[in-house]
Amino acid sequence: MITNFTIAMVNTESNSLVPQGRTAIIVIHGIGDQNLLDTLDNFTRGLVDYFSDKLSFDLSHRLAKRKQANDSIWTESFVRLTSENSQADWLIDVHEYYWAYQTEEKVQICEVLQWMQKTLHGTFKFYDQHLDMKVNRRFPLRKLAWLIYFFSLLYPVLRVGAWLGLSTLNLLPVGSFFKSAWSYSKKLVIPSIVGYVGDIAIYTTTDRKSPYFNIRRKILAESQTFLEEILHDKEAKYDQVIIAGHSLGSAIAYDTLNELCIKTSLDLNENKVTPEELHLNKIQGLVTFGSPLDKIAFFLREKVAKTQYVRQRIIEQLTSFRMQSSVITDQTKLKSFFRKNPVCYQMQHLKWFNYYHRKDPISGNLDCYEDVNNQQLNFTAAWGAKAHGGYWKDPNFFDSVAKNFLYEKPQKINSVKQEINV
């Protein structure tokens, strides 16, 4: 369905390169105070700026009915770029998977601080066991751990002090003002990074006993269902689907593909569907930018005792999508066992491009995964949040995405059956 809202971009084509085929790009946002359609807006404006002097195209708002994981129906708004030339047979649809509402205000400040301390201590332990690794430390981790510890002790005092200070600003305070002052004092006292870390603390929870595990499971279930809805869209009939994840969104994108590999292995082995019915070979690209995937793999994955080699290998095989074999910790007791991974579909045809910036503390070169094309971007930005959010406005980022995925005709790939038969 198309609405009456249409924006026309009219330009003289100055480049022989034009998009090929019918492409869907699913953009997944990261940590922070995200609103619905923010990510769609950011990515679409980047494409519009990139194509503005290269193509004559229309930009339109589209609607589609989608199914959720619980089989309920919702209406999706997405954006379509098409050529003004009616003879040109290409389109680019930008879809957004929005998950921020599921983690908003779900975790307490004390739990975030405890999680940060635990993660940092896990980081110390990791580097103590891997002394040969070269670590580029922008700031001393142990000092950061002590800073978090002292902040957790001072937080109640700071909160009450801020509340009293705000209350004295009103000459005739009333109950409603006291309540609003208490809420506002939280924003004054708590650094914004704590809210961002809260999203990571919830999503990276692998303990099924934790109340946050169900939030993570729901995020992944909805993401996987949304991806399958796009793959089976009978109106759009996409030739290829590209998944683009920023920050923590890259972890959600990766985990979604990993879960899809597990489901595919089960369905095909049980002959529930044919390879053609799955349309999984339409997934031809994974774009990660500002990604913490390596850090999650090193520091936040589930810890298993060395003696539990059976449990260890099961967990590794359940999270094995494109994972480097060198990341596996202790293989001495496993040489004669677990030779075959039941999760056999690994999407060898998929192209994975990872973009990072040296001043972005969240991102980095992805070394834990196979067949990743790591590309460093050099846009001007200060260290920290500015660099982490700078990808959306970098023309070189969109130029690389377009050249790697949009200008070549998507090829028909028949690798699902071959991978399963290995």
Residue pairs with C-beta under 8 A, 6 or more apart in sequence:
1 62
1 63
1 64
2 60
2 61
2 62
2 63
3 60
3 61
3 62
3 63
5 60
5 61
6 58
6 59
6 60
6 61
7 58
7 59
7 60
8 58
8 59
8 84
9 48
9 51
9 52
9 56
9 57
9 58
9 59
10 56
10 84
11 52
11 53
11 54
11 55
11 56
12 56
13 54
13 55
13 56
14 53
14 54
15 54
15 55
17 54
17 403
17 407
18 55
18 83
18 88
18 90
18 407
19 55
19 81
19 90
19 91
19 92
19 402
19 406
19 407
20 90
20 406
20 407
20 408
20 409
20 410
21 89
21 90
21 239
21 240
21 409
21 410
22 89
22 90
22 91
22 93
22 236
22 237
22 238
22 239
22 240
23 90
23 91
23 92
23 93
23 238
23 239
23 240
23 241
23 242
23 405
23 406
23 410
24 93
24 95
24 230
24 233
24 236
24 238
24 240
24 241
24 242
25 43
25 92
25 93
25 94
25 95
25 241
25 242
25 243
25 244
26 95
26 96
26 97
26 226
26 227
26 230
26 241
26 242
26 243
26 244
26 253
27 39
27 40
27 43
27 94
27 95
27 96
27 97
27 244
27 245
27 246
27 249
28 39
28 96
28 97
28 99
28 223
28 243
28 244
28 245
28 246
28 249
28 250
28 252
28 253
29 38
29 39
29 96
29 97
29 98
29 99
29 100
29 246
29 247
29 249
30 199
30 245
30 246
30 247
30 248
30 249
30 250
30 290
31 196
31 197
31 199
31 200
31 247
31 248
32 100
32 195
32 196
32 199
32 247
33 100
33 195
34 98
34 100
35 100
36 96
36 98
36 101
37 77
37 96
37 98
39 96
39 98
39 246
39 249
40 77
40 78
40 79
40 94
40 95
40 96
42 392
43 94
43 96
43 244
43 392
44 59
44 79
44 94
45 392
46 392
46 393
46 395
46 397
46 398
47 81
47 92
47 94
47 398
47 402
48 59
48 81
49 395
49 398
50 395
50 398
50 399
50 402
51 57
51 81
51 402
55 83
56 83
56 84
56 85
57 81
57 82
57 83
57 84
58 81
58 82
58 83
58 84
59 79
59 80
59 81
60 79
60 80
60 82
61 77
61 78
61 79
62 77
62 78
62 79
62 80
62 93
63 75
63 76
63 77
63 78
64 75
64 76
64 78
64 233
64 235
65 73
65 74
65 75
65 76
66 73
66 74
66 75
66 76
66 226
66 229
67 73
67 225
67 229
68 74
68 222
68 225
69 218
69 221
69 222
69 224
69 225
76 95
78 93
78 94
78 95
78 96
79 93
79 94
80 91
80 92
80 93
80 94
81 91
81 92
81 93
81 94
82 88
82 90
82 91
82 92
83 90
91 236
92 406
93 236
93 238
95 226
95 230
97 222
97 223
97 226
97 249
97 252
99 219
99 222
99 223
99 252
100 199
102 215
102 218
102 219
103 198
103 199
103 202
103 203
103 215
103 219
106 198
106 202
106 212
106 215
107 198
107 201
107 202
107 212
109 155
109 186
109 190
109 194
110 152
110 155
111 201
112 194
112 197
112 198
112 201
113 148
113 151
113 152
113 155
113 194
114 152
115 197
115 201
116 148
116 197
116 201
117 145
117 148
117 149
117 152
119 299
119 300
120 141
120 142
120 144
120 145
120 148
121 145
122 299
122 300
122 303
123 141
123 298
123 299
124 141
124 142
124 145
126 298
126 299
127 133
127 135
138 361
138 383
155 189
155 190
158 189
159 185
159 186
159 189
160 185
162 185
162 188
162 189
163 181
163 182
163 185
166 181
166 184
166 185
166 188
167 173
167 177
167 178
167 181
170 177
170 181
173 181
199 248
200 248
200 292
200 300
201 212
202 212
202 215
202 216
203 215
203 216
203 219
203 248
203 251
203 252
204 216
204 251
204 296
204 300
205 212
205 213
205 215
205 216
206 213
206 301
206 302
207 213
207 302
219 252
220 252
220 255
220 256
220 259
223 252
223 253
223 255
223 256
224 256
224 259
224 260
224 263
227 241
227 243
227 256
227 260
227 283
228 260
230 236
230 238
230 241
231 238
231 241
231 278
231 279
231 280
231 282
231 283
232 279
238 282
239 282
239 409
239 410
240 282
240 283
240 284
240 285
240 405
240 410
241 282
241 283
241 284
241 285
242 284
242 285
242 286
242 287
242 401
242 405
243 253
243 256
243 257
243 283
243 285
243 286
243 287
244 253
244 286
244 287
244 288
244 289
244 401
245 251
245 252
245 253
245 254
245 286
245 287
245 288
245 289
245 291
246 289
246 290
246 291
246 391
246 392
247 290
247 291
247 292
247 362
247 388
248 292
250 288
250 289
250 290
250 291
250 292
250 293
251 291
251 292
251 293
251 296
253 286
253 288
254 286
254 288
254 293
254 321
257 283
257 286
257 321
257 347
257 350
258 319
258 320
258 321
260 280
261 321
261 343
261 345
261 346
261 347
262 318
262 343
264 278
264 280
264 345
264 416
265 342
265 343
265 344
265 345
265 420
266 272
267 273
267 278
268 275
268 278
268 345
268 416
268 417
268 420
269 420
275 281
275 414
275 416
275 417
275 420
278 416
280 345
280 347
280 416
281 349
281 412
281 413
281 414
281 415
281 416
282 410
283 347
283 350
284 349
284 350
284 351
284 405
284 410
284 413
285 350
285 351
285 352
285 353
285 404
285 405
286 350
286 351
286 352
286 353
287 353
287 354
287 355
287 401
287 405
288 352
288 353
288 354
288 355
288 366
289 354
289 355
289 356
289 363
289 391
289 397
290 355
290 356
290 357
290 360
290 362
290 363
290 388
290 389
290 391
291 354
291 356
291 362
291 363
291 364
291 366
292 362
292 363
292 364
293 354
293 366
293 368
293 369
294 364
294 365
294 366
294 367
294 368
295 362
295 364
297 323
297 327
297 368
298 368
301 319
302 315
304 311
304 312
304 315
306 312
306 329
306 330
309 330
309 333
309 334
312 329
312 330
313 334
313 337
313 338
316 323
316 328
317 338
317 341
317 342
317 343
318 343
320 341
320 343
320 346
321 343
321 346
321 347
322 346
322 347
322 352
322 369
322 370
322 371
322 372
323 368
323 369
323 370
324 367
324 368
324 369
324 370
327 368
344 419
344 420
344 422
345 416
345 419
345 420
346 419
348 371
348 415
348 419
349 413
349 415
351 373
351 404
351 405
352 369
352 371
352 372
352 373
353 372
353 373
353 375
353 400
353 401
353 404
354 365
354 366
354 372
354 373
354 374
354 375
355 363
355 375
355 376
355 377
355 391
355 397
355 400
356 363
356 364
356 365
356 374
356 375
356 376
356 377
357 363
357 376
357 377
357 378
357 379
357 381
357 387
357 388
357 390
357 391
358 376
358 387
359 381
359 382
359 383
359 384
359 386
359 387
360 381
360 387
360 388
360 390
361 383
361 384
361 387
361 388
362 388
363 388
365 374
365 376
366 372
366 374
375 400
377 390
377 391
377 394
377 396
377 397
378 396
379 390
379 391
379 393
379 394
379 396
379 397
381 387
381 390
391 397
